[in-house]
Amino acid sequence: MKNITKITLGLLFTVLFGYFALSSEQLFYAGQSIERKLAGLSVKSIKIDEGEVAYLEGGKGDVIVFLHGFGANKDNWVRLAKHLKDDYSIIAIDLPGFGDSFKKMDLKYDVESQVRRVNELINQLGIDKFYIAGNSMGGYIAGNYAIKYPERVTGLWLLNALGVESADESEMFKDISNNKKPIVLVQDKNDLQKLTSFVFQRPPYIPEFVISELAKKAEKDYQINQKIFYEIHKQDKNKVKFASPLDRGLAKFSKPVLITWGKQDRVLHYSAAKVLSQIAPQAEMVVMDDIGHLPMIEAPQATAKQFISFSSRN
């Protein structure tokens, strides 16, 4: 309780005096640090063959490895982790090409390459058995990891996962079919504000200094993000294709699978949840009303309870 009080007072001091004493960048990192502390997470990094990979680690118990979505980073899991840290050990990775991990334009970032890197990282960390979870692009990678290395995976958690070819066409994919720029490819502050409205059904409050700093990062990383987007989302005549679709591969994965989806997802149509639940032999499905593309941010406690219930039965 004393530690929480100290953190709360520190946050209050930042809010009251930060605009006068700190830059927007300093405020951003101060807020980020507080959120991590409240979730019991600390920042670490480890070197694999191609470069340094950053991750968050904390909690105790069975290990869950978290993989974020396109254009995101390890901090997408912080609010969820706060509700899991007492019962699970959490490792939230900055996938190569994103966040604080290495970003090299001469490398490939397709699903096969990312699965290989995740496995190399897990080997370096010395983890034998674990749950693997992913949102959006991270779900596509997590699913393919589980398919390739089933002996290492206790269970799979897919949250609004990319890579389901037979799902209904989402609003974003319809835009791509009409030759519009994918809304997840953010180039400036205006793009970021549009994306925030698009991915959330009920957008959380985001301070102006956070929007400003995220927009700066998006502008800086636009070139590599563009490269990664088109390597992950194969396109044929403006139609998105996948090199390793989950609605084929998961039929071979016999371990438990939890499928979580926000019904109001405009990025990836929620019909994909039913598709996957009918393909994976041991699948459970939860479709959340009034939730968009990022349930772990929009409804972290309810989303955490799904996994706690799922893992207790498996």
CORFENCOR-V195814 format. One record per residue. N is the residue number from 1. RES is the residue in one letter. SS is DSSP state (H for helix, E for strand, - for the rest). OMEGA is omega in whole degrees, -180 to 180 (999 if undefined). NEAR is the number of other C-alpha atoms within 12 Angstrom. Layout:
BEGIN
N:RES:SS:OMEGA:NEAR
N:RES:SS:OMEGA:NEAR
END
This chain:
BEGIN
1:M:-:180:8
2:K:H:-179:8
3:N:H:179:13
4:I:H:179:16
5:T:H:179:13
6:K:H:-180:15
7:I:H:-180:23
8:T:H:178:19
9:L:H:178:16
10:G:H:178:22
11:L:H:179:25
12:L:H:179:16
13:F:H:179:19
14:T:H:-179:25
15:V:H:-176:21
16:L:H:-171:14
17:F:H:-172:15
18:G:H:-178:22
19:Y:H:-179:18
20:F:H:-172:13
21:A:H:-172:14
22:L:-:173:19
23:S:-:178:19
24:S:H:178:25
25:E:H:179:23
26:Q:H:177:20
27:L:H:-180:30
28:F:H:-177:30
29:Y:H:176:22
30:A:H:178:25
31:G:H:179:30
32:Q:H:180:27
33:S:H:179:24
34:I:H:179:30
35:E:H:179:28
36:R:H:180:32
37:K:H:178:30
38:L:H:179:29
39:A:-:180:34
40:G:-:-176:32
41:L:E:175:34
42:S:E:-177:27
43:V:E:177:28
44:K:E:174:21
45:S:E:-180:27
46:I:E:-176:29
47:K:E:168:22
48:I:E:-172:22
49:D:-:-172:17
50:E:-:180:24
51:G:E:-176:21
52:E:E:178:27
53:V:E:179:36
54:A:E:177:32
55:Y:E:173:40
56:L:E:-178:41
57:E:E:177:35
58:G:E:179:33
59:G:E:-180:29
60:K:-:180:19
61:G:-:179:18
62:D:E:-175:27
63:V:E:168:35
64:I:E:175:42
65:V:E:-177:48
66:F:E:178:45
67:L:E:-176:48
68:H:-:180:44
69:G:-:-177:46
70:F:-:178:48
71:G:-:-177:42
72:A:-:179:37
73:N:-:-175:34
74:K:H:-177:42
75:D:H:174:41
76:N:H:-176:37
77:W:H:-171:48
78:V:H:-178:41
79:R:H:176:32
80:L:H:-177:40
81:A:H:-180:44
82:K:-:-178:34
83:H:-:-179:30
84:L:-:-168:37
85:K:-:-178:32
86:D:-:-175:21
87:D:-:-177:23
88:Y:E:170:31
89:S:E:-172:30
90:I:E:171:40
91:I:E:-180:46
92:A:E:-170:47
93:I:E:161:48
94:D:-:179:41
95:L:-:177:48
96:P:-:-175:48
97:G:-:-175:41
98:F:-:175:41
99:G:-:-178:35
100:D:-:177:26
101:S:-:-176:29
102:F:-:179:29
103:K:-:-176:28
104:K:-:-175:20
105:M:-:-176:18
106:D:-:180:12
107:L:-:175:19
108:K:-:180:25
109:Y:-:176:35
110:D:-:-173:30
111:V:H:-179:37
112:E:H:180:25
113:S:H:-179:25
114:Q:H:175:35
115:V:H:179:33
116:R:H:-179:27
117:R:H:178:36
118:V:H:180:42
119:N:H:178:33
120:E:H:178:24
121:L:H:-180:33
122:I:H:175:33
123:N:H:180:19
124:Q:H:-180:18
125:L:H:177:24
126:G:-:-180:14
127:I:-:-179:24
128:D:-:-178:21
129:K:-:-176:24
130:F:E:166:35
131:Y:E:173:43
132:I:E:-175:49
133:A:E:178:45
134:G:E:176:49
135:N:E:174:44
136:S:E:177:48
137:M:H:178:46
138:G:H:176:46
139:G:H:176:43
140:Y:H:179:46
141:I:H:180:49
142:A:H:179:52
143:G:H:179:53
144:N:H:174:45
145:Y:H:-179:42
146:A:H:179:41
147:I:H:-177:33
148:K:H:-176:24
149:Y:-:-176:29
150:P:H:-178:28
151:E:H:-178:17
152:R:H:-169:26
153:V:E:176:33
154:T:E:179:30
155:G:E:-176:41
156:L:E:177:49
157:W:E:-179:52
158:L:E:179:56
159:L:E:-180:54
160:N:E:-170:51
161:A:E:171:47
162:L:-:169:50
163:G:-:179:44
164:V:-:-171:40
165:E:-:-174:31
166:S:-:175:26
167:A:-:174:26
168:D:-:-178:21
169:E:-:180:26
170:S:-:178:30
171:E:H:179:23
172:M:H:-179:29
173:F:H:174:30
174:K:H:177:22
175:D:H:179:20
176:I:H:177:27
177:S:H:179:20
178:N:-:174:15
179:N:-:174:17
180:K:-:177:16
181:K:-:177:20
182:P:-:-174:33
183:I:-:180:31
184:V:-:176:39
185:L:-:-173:32
186:V:-:-177:32
187:Q:-:-178:28
188:D:-:-176:24
189:K:H:179:24
190:N:H:177:20
191:D:H:-177:25
192:L:H:179:31
193:Q:H:176:27
194:K:H:-180:21
195:L:H:-180:32
196:T:H:178:30
197:S:H:-176:25
198:F:H:-173:27
199:V:H:-180:35
200:F:-:169:28
201:Q:-:176:26
202:R:-:-174:23
203:P:-:176:23
204:P:-:177:18
205:Y:-:177:15
206:I:-:-179:19
207:P:-:-178:18
208:E:H:-178:19
209:F:H:177:26
210:V:H:177:25
211:I:H:-178:26
212:S:H:-178:25
213:E:H:177:26
214:L:H:178:35
215:A:H:177:30
216:K:H:-180:23
217:K:H:180:28
218:A:H:179:32
219:E:H:180:23
220:K:H:-174:21
221:D:-:-172:30
222:Y:H:-176:28
223:Q:H:-179:22
224:I:H:176:31
225:N:H:178:34
226:Q:H:178:28
227:K:H:-177:26
228:I:H:-179:34
229:F:H:-175:34
230:Y:H:173:29
231:E:H:179:26
232:I:H:180:33
233:H:-:178:34
234:K:E:-178:24
235:Q:E:177:18
236:D:E:-178:14
237:K:-:178:11
238:N:-:175:20
239:K:E:-179:23
240:V:E:176:33
241:K:E:-180:27
242:F:-:-179:30
243:A:-:-178:27
244:S:-:-175:29
245:P:-:-178:35
246:L:H:-179:41
247:D:H:167:32
248:R:H:-171:23
249:G:H:-174:29
250:L:H:175:36
251:A:H:-178:25
252:K:H:-176:22
253:F:-:-172:32
254:S:-:180:22
255:K:-:180:30
256:P:E:179:33
257:V:E:172:45
258:L:E:180:43
259:I:E:179:44
260:T:E:-180:46
261:W:E:171:46
262:G:E:-174:41
263:K:-:-179:31
264:Q:-:179:29
265:D:-:178:40
266:R:-:180:35
267:V:-:-179:42
268:L:-:-172:41
269:H:-:-176:34
270:Y:-:176:39
271:S:H:178:32
272:A:H:180:38
273:A:H:180:41
274:K:H:178:27
275:V:H:-177:30
276:L:H:-179:42
277:S:H:179:32
278:Q:H:-177:22
279:I:H:-179:27
280:A:-:-174:33
281:P:-:-178:20
282:Q:E:-174:25
283:A:E:169:29
284:E:E:-176:33
285:M:E:172:32
286:V:E:174:33
287:V:E:-173:31
288:M:E:178:29
289:D:-:176:21
290:D:-:178:22
291:I:-:-178:33
292:G:-:-170:37
293:H:-:-174:48
294:L:-:-177:49
295:P:H:-178:44
296:M:H:175:42
297:I:H:-175:36
298:E:H:180:33
299:A:-:-172:30
300:P:H:-177:27
301:Q:H:178:22
302:A:H:179:25
303:T:H:178:37
304:A:H:-179:33
305:K:H:177:24
306:Q:H:-177:32
307:F:H:179:38
308:I:H:178:26
309:S:H:179:17
310:F:H:-176:26
311:S:H:180:29
312:S:H:-180:14
313:R:-:-174:14
314:N:-:999:18
END
